[in-house]
């Protein structure tokens, strides 16, 4: 199993349990949402979680 396959499975499990929005690379809002005030953090995260 590749790393991208593992990530896809983990994201689907998270989507089922997470009460909010998950944004992934390739989603339309990814580039806008990944912009951070603190540039010390990863600038291209695998998943952005917007908690509700």
Secondary structure in CASP SS format (residue, H / E / C, confidence):
PFRMAT SS
TARGET T0000
AUTHOR 0000-0000-0000
METHOD secondary structure of the structure
MODEL  1
X C 1.00
X C 1.00
X H 1.00
X H 1.00
X H 1.00
X H 1.00
X H 1.00
X H 1.00
X H 1.00
X H 1.00
X H 1.00
X H 1.00
X H 1.00
X H 1.00
X H 1.00
X H 1.00
X H 1.00
X C 1.00
X C 1.00
X E 1.00
X E 1.00
X E 1.00
X E 1.00
X E 1.00
X C 1.00
X C 1.00
X C 1.00
X C 1.00
X C 1.00
X H 1.00
X H 1.00
X H 1.00
X H 1.00
X C 1.00
X C 1.00
X C 1.00
X C 1.00
X C 1.00
X C 1.00
X C 1.00
X C 1.00
X C 1.00
X C 1.00
X C 1.00
X C 1.00
X C 1.00
X E 1.00
X E 1.00
X E 1.00
X E 1.00
X E 1.00
X C 1.00
END
